[in-house]
Amino acid sequence: MSETRKFRVVYTTGAFDPFHFGHLNILRRAKAIAETLIVGVSTDELVRQAKGREPFMSLAQRMAILAELRCVDRVIPQVDKNKQRVVDELEVDAIVVGSDWRGRYPPVSCELVYFDYTEGISSSLLRDRRDESDGR
């Protein structure tokens, strides 16, 4: 029995540094509305520029984790923040983004779908906990 998905191609992006259960929740929800889910992973340089810190895990490691997920069909490096270029190149029908971006996301020609984050989990929180346990 085949499922009918709302969108043909859905795109989402992130640093996924480190990958956690909240990321998995959003990716599963994105796949539920997509025939094809493409995930852009911020390059190490983009993480440095956007977050002002070194990545916890390398781009290759983060991409490898995402490529192993059943809900992800394709993983690509996110080399810049130009979402419209990706929409045009990959013929994206919708972009999935966290609800904290509502009203702040750059304009694109496809639909934006906002999902709430998983309560009580974030990459920043995990890094902070690691630093505390390491005595940093």
N, C-alpha and C positions, 0 to 999 in steps of 0.2 A: 504494500500500500504506500503510495507516494504522498509526501506532505507538500502542501502548498505554502511557499514562503512569500512574505510580503514584498521582498526586494530580491533582485537578481544578484547584484554585487553590493556588499556592505564593506566599508573600510573603517578601521579604527587605528589609533596610534597610541604610543606611550613609550616611556623609558623602560618600564618593567624591570626596575633595578632596586631591589631584587623582586622577582616574580612572587606573588602571594595569592592567597585564596580569593581576595577581592577582585584581582585581575581575572581569575578563572570565572568568577560569577558574571562579570561583565561580558567576557568572551562567549560564554555559554548563551547568555541572553541575546547577544548580537547574532550568533549563529542561528538561533531560533527564528529570526526574521529574515535570514539570508540564505539564498541558494549557495553563494560563495562568500566566505568571510576572508578578507585580506587584512593582515595586521602589519602596520608600519612600526618598526622598532627604531627609536632614536639612536643615531650613531653616537659613538663615544664623544666626538667633538660637539655634537648638538647637546648632549647632556652637560658637557662642560660649559657651553655658552648659556644654556637655559637655566641651569641649576647652580652654576658657579662652584662645582665640585667635580672630583674625579668619579667616574662610574664605579659602583661596587663590583659589578660583573662586566666583562667585556661584551661588546656587541655580538660577537660570535656565540658566546655562551647564552646570552639572552635570546638570540634568534633560534638557537638549537632547542631550548626549552619550549618555546612557542611552536616550533615546527612539529614537535611530538604530540601536541594536543589534538584530539579528534575533532574538536570544534573549529579548528583553524585550518583553512584550505591553502593559504599561501602567506608566506612571511617575506617582507621586503625591508630593506633599511630605509629609515626616514632620514633623508639627508638635509632637509630644510623644513620650514614651517609653511611652505606654499601648498596648502591643501587643494586649491583649485587645479593646480597642475596635475596632481594625482587623480583627482576626479575626472579630468579630461583624458589623461593617458590610460587609465584603467577602466573607464566607463562606469564609474561608481554611481549607484542609484541613491545611496544614503551613507552618511557618516554617523557612527555611534560615538557619543562623547559623554563624559560624566556630567551630572546635573550641576556641578559647580561652575561649569562653563556657560550656563544659560545666560544669554544677553551679552556675553563677552567673546564668543567664538567668531572668528573672521568669516565674512560672507562667502558662501559657496553656492554653486548652481544646483546642488542636489539637496535632498531632504536631510535635516539634522534630527537624530533621535537621541534623546537624553535619558540616561539611566542613572539611578541613584547608586552611590557607592555602598559597599558592604560596611555596615556599622562596625567601628572599632578596629579597623585594619587599614594600614597604609604603608607604603615603602618607607616613608620618613619615620613612622613609628617603629618599624622593624630596625632601621638603621640606628635610631636613638637607643633602643633597647640593647642592641649589640654593643654600642659604644659604652653604655652604662655597665654592662657585664664585663667588658674588657678594661674597665677602670679609666676610660678616656674622658 
